[in-house]
Amino acid sequence: MKKITILAAAFMLALCLIISCGCTAAPAAPPVTPDTALPTLSYADTPVQYADVNGVTLGYREFGTGNTEPLLMLMGFSGTMDTWNTTFLGILAENYHVYIYDHRGMGESTDGEAQFTVADLADDAAGLITTLGYDSMHIYGVSMGSTVSQQLLIDHPEKVRKAVLSSATYSTATPETGKLHDLLQASADDPAGQTGVRKEAVANLAWEGSYDDLPGITSDVMLITGTADDLTPESVAVEMAGRIDGSWLVRFKGIPHAGSSYAPVEYGTIVTTFLKMDESPA
């Protein structure tokens, strides 16, 4: 890293190599102790900007503007861009030009009258990458954001450099994701709920899944899961890793769903390690 040194970096690198696709062990996350103050970001000091994409206006913020490699962050169900943990983002912004944004109908972003789909959200991400002046970006998706990221990898593979899928599932209709399905169904059926949240729930429930398409993904992919995730259990991530050739699989012991909010330093460290790794054949 440029400005911070994480004592566990070497351990995490070795750990990732050990548990890349196929390993079934679930090692505990080591304690991580920074030797300098951790970087944090301020939403209040970072103005929202706007981009017109696919007939809607998407609000976004950017950090680490002095860095050249772009990283697009895709938020999960019912969240807005200000939901991201600022320590996690700060670590990423040490090395990457980080963009966070609101999905259509959420936060600072507009929406039309019609119900959108997961594919529409993936098209929005692809359009935003282009509008921001890039041919492609690294992407990090959490929960529903990892669903959109999978669809982006499938529909617009040329837009993705490396992809991190955190708290991911290949379908909301698997036996393992019953609790997630019930949560989405309750949100979809709630007439008093926020329109954007309700539309996201409907889109997730209607998504046909990615299971058959996972073997066709050619970008470098890392899956991150927590052993205490009861919405997208670790067993789903293990299954997905087995279907994406060469993928990395990292499991954090005792971490629940959307783990970057609970272990921002550990997540920021392993994501940076993965993105920096040159996996080209020697």
C-alpha positions in Angstrom: 0.0 0.0 0.0 1.1 3.6 -0.6 0.4 5.2 2.8 -0.5 2.4 5.2 1.2 -0.8 6.2 -1.1 -3.6 7.4 0.8 -6.2 9.5 -1.3 -9.0 8.3 -0.8 -8.3 4.5 1.6 -11.1 4.0 -0.5 -13.6 5.9 -3.6 -12.5 3.9 -1.8 -13.0 0.7 -0.7 -16.5 1.6 -4.2 -17.2 2.9 -5.7 -16.2 -0.3 -3.4 -18.4 -2.4 -4.3 -21.3 -0.1 -8.0 -20.9 -0.3 -8.4 -20.0 -3.9 -11.2 -22.0 -5.5 -11.6 -25.5 -4.2 -10.5 -25.4 -0.6 -13.1 -26.2 2.0 -11.4 -25.0 5.1 -12.7 -21.9 6.9 -9.7 -20.2 8.6 -10.2 -17.5 11.1 -9.4 -13.9 10.1 -6.2 -12.9 11.7 -6.0 -9.8 13.9 -5.0 -6.8 11.9 -3.1 -3.9 13.6 -2.2 -0.8 11.6 1.0 0.9 12.5 -0.3 4.3 11.3 -3.7 6.0 11.4 -6.2 4.4 9.1 -7.4 6.5 6.2 -11.1 7.6 6.4 -13.2 9.6 4.1 -15.9 12.2 4.6 -19.1 12.1 2.7 -19.9 15.7 3.8 -16.7 16.9 2.2 -17.2 15.0 -1.0 -19.9 16.5 -3.3 -22.3 14.4 -5.2 -21.9 14.5 -9.0 -24.4 13.3 -11.6 -24.3 11.3 -14.8 -27.1 10.7 -17.3 -27.2 7.0 -18.1 -29.9 5.0 -19.9 -32.6 7.6 -19.4 -32.0 8.1 -15.7 -29.6 10.3 -13.7 -27.2 8.5 -11.4 -25.7 10.3 -8.4 -22.1 9.4 -7.6 -19.1 10.4 -5.5 -15.4 9.8 -6.3 -12.4 9.3 -4.0 -8.7 8.7 -4.6 -8.8 10.9 -7.7 -5.0 11.0 -7.9 -4.9 7.3 -8.7 -5.2 5.9 -12.2 -6.9 2.5 -11.8 -10.7 2.9 -11.4 -12.8 0.8 -9.0 -16.6 0.9 -9.2 -18.5 0.0 -6.0 -22.0 -1.6 -6.4 -24.2 -1.2 -3.3 -26.5 -3.9 -1.9 -30.2 -4.1 -1.5 -31.9 -1.0 0.0 -28.6 0.7 0.5 -27.3 4.0 -0.8 -23.8 5.1 -1.6 -23.4 6.7 1.9 -23.9 3.2 3.4 -20.3 2.2 2.5 -17.9 2.0 5.5 -15.6 5.0 5.2 -12.5 3.2 6.6 -13.0 0.4 4.0 -13.4 3.0 1.2 -10.4 5.0 2.6 -8.1 1.9 2.3 -9.3 1.2 -1.3 -8.8 4.9 -2.2 -5.2 4.7 -1.2 -4.5 2.8 -4.4 -7.6 3.2 -6.6 -9.8 5.9 -8.1 -13.0 4.8 -6.3 -16.4 5.6 -7.5 -19.6 4.9 -5.4 -23.1 5.6 -6.8 -26.7 5.1 -6.1 -28.7 2.6 -8.1 -31.6 4.0 -10.1 -34.5 5.0 -7.8 -32.3 5.2 -4.7 -30.7 8.1 -2.9 -29.5 10.7 -5.3 -30.5 8.8 -8.5 -33.7 9.1 -10.5 -35.9 6.4 -12.0 -38.7 6.0 -14.5 -42.2 4.7 -13.9 -41.6 1.1 -15.1 -40.3 -1.8 -13.0 -36.6 -2.4 -13.7 -34.6 -5.6 -13.7 -31.2 -6.8 -12.5 -30.1 -6.6 -16.2 -31.2 -3.0 -16.2 -29.0 -2.3 -13.2 -26.1 -4.0 -14.9 -26.7 -1.9 -18.0 -26.6 1.2 -15.7 -23.3 0.2 -14.3 -21.9 -0.4 -17.8 -23.2 2.9 -19.0 -21.8 4.7 -16.0 -18.3 3.2 -16.7 -18.5 4.6 -20.2 -19.9 8.0 -19.2 -17.1 8.4 -16.7 -14.7 8.0 -19.5 -13.4 4.5 -19.1 -13.5 1.4 -21.3 -13.5 -0.8 -18.2 -13.1 -0.8 -14.4 -12.5 -3.1 -11.5 -15.8 -3.7 -9.7 -16.7 -4.6 -6.1 -20.3 -5.7 -5.5 -21.9 -6.5 -2.1 -25.1 -8.5 -1.7 -27.5 -7.3 -4.4 -24.5 -5.4 -5.7 -22.8 -8.7 -6.3 -25.8 -9.9 -8.2 -25.7 -6.9 -10.4 -21.9 -7.5 -10.8 -22.5 -11.0 -11.9 -25.0 -9.8 -14.5 -22.4 -7.1 -15.6 -19.8 -9.9 -16.0 -22.2 -11.9 -18.1 -23.8 -9.1 -20.3 -20.8 -6.7 -20.5 -17.6 -8.7 -19.9 -15.6 -6.1 -21.7 -16.4 -3.5 -19.0 -14.8 -5.5 -16.2 -11.2 -5.8 -15.3 -11.2 -7.7 -12.0 -14.4 -8.4 -9.9 -14.9 -8.9 -6.2 -18.2 -10.5 -5.2 -19.0 -10.1 -1.5 -21.9 -11.9 0.1 -23.0 -13.3 -3.2 -25.5 -15.8 -4.4 -26.2 -17.2 -7.9 -30.0 -17.1 -7.1 -32.3 -15.8 -4.5 -34.4 -19.0 -4.8 -31.9 -21.6 -3.4 -32.7 -23.5 -0.3 -29.7 -21.9 1.4 -31.0 -18.3 0.8 -34.5 -18.8 2.1 -34.1 -16.0 4.7 -33.0 -13.6 2.0 -35.9 -14.6 -0.2 -38.4 -14.0 2.6 -36.9 -10.6 3.3 -37.1 -9.6 -0.4 -40.7 -10.9 -0.7 -41.8 -8.9 2.4 -40.2 -5.8 0.9 -41.9 -6.4 -2.5 -45.3 -6.9 -0.9 -45.0 -3.8 1.4 -47.3 -1.1 -0.1 -45.9 1.5 2.4 -42.3 0.8 1.6 -40.0 3.1 -0.4 -40.6 2.7 -4.1 -37.0 2.2 -4.9 -36.5 -0.5 -2.3 -39.7 -2.3 -3.4 -38.5 -2.2 -7.1 -35.1 -3.6 -6.0 -36.9 -6.4 -4.2 -39.1 -7.3 -7.2 -36.0 -7.2 -9.5 -34.1 -9.6 -7.3 -37.0 -12.0 -7.0 -37.5 -12.0 -10.8 -33.8 -12.6 -11.5 -33.3 -15.9 -13.2 -29.9 -16.4 -11.6 -26.4 -16.9 -12.9 -25.6 -20.5 -12.2 -25.4 -21.7 -15.8 -23.4 -18.7 -16.8 -20.7 -18.7 -14.1 -18.4 -21.1 -16.0 -18.3 -18.6 -18.9 -16.9 -15.8 -16.8 -13.4 -15.0 -17.9 -12.5 -12.0 -15.7 -10.4 -12.6 -12.5 -13.0 -13.0 -9.7 -12.7 -13.1 -5.9 -15.6 -14.2 -3.7 -15.6 -13.0 -0.1 -18.0 -14.5 2.5 -18.4 -14.7 6.2 -19.1 -17.9 8.1 -21.9 -16.1 10.1 -23.7 -14.9 7.0 -27.3 -16.1 7.2 -28.6 -14.4 4.1 -26.1 -15.6 1.6 -24.4 -18.5 3.4 -20.7 -19.4 2.8 -21.8 -22.7 1.2 -23.2 -20.7 -1.7 -19.9 -18.9 -2.2 -18.0 -22.2 -2.1 -20.3 -23.5 -4.8 -19.9 -20.4 -7.0 -16.1 -20.5 -6.6 -16.2 -24.1 -7.9 -17.9 -22.9 -11.1 -15.7 -19.9 -11.9 -12.4 -21.0 -13.2 -9.4 -19.7 -11.2 -11.5 -17.7 -8.8 -10.3 -16.8 -5.3 -12.4 -17.7 -2.3 -11.9 -15.9 1.0 -13.9 -16.8 4.1 -13.8 -14.8 7.3 -14.7 -16.6 10.5 -17.6 -15.2 12.4 -18.3 -12.3 10.0 -22.0 -11.8 9.0 -23.5 -10.5 5.8 -21.9 -7.6 4.0 -18.7 -8.0 6.1 -16.9 -4.9 5.0 -19.0 -3.0 7.5 -17.8 -5.3 10.3 -14.1 -5.9 9.3 -13.3 -2.9 7.1 -9.5 -3.2 7.5 -9.4 -6.9 6.7 -11.7 -6.5 3.7 -9.8 -3.5 2.4 -6.5 -5.4 2.7 -7.5 -8.5 0.9 -9.4 -6.6 -1.8 -6.3 -4.5 -2.4 -4.1 -7.6 -2.5 -6.4 -9.3 -5.0 -6.6 -6.3 -7.3 -2.9 -5.7 -7.3 -2.0 -9.3 -8.0 -0.7 -10.0 -11.5 -2.2 -13.3 -12.5 -0.8 -13.4 -16.0 1.0 -16.6 -16.9 4.7 -16.3 -16.3 
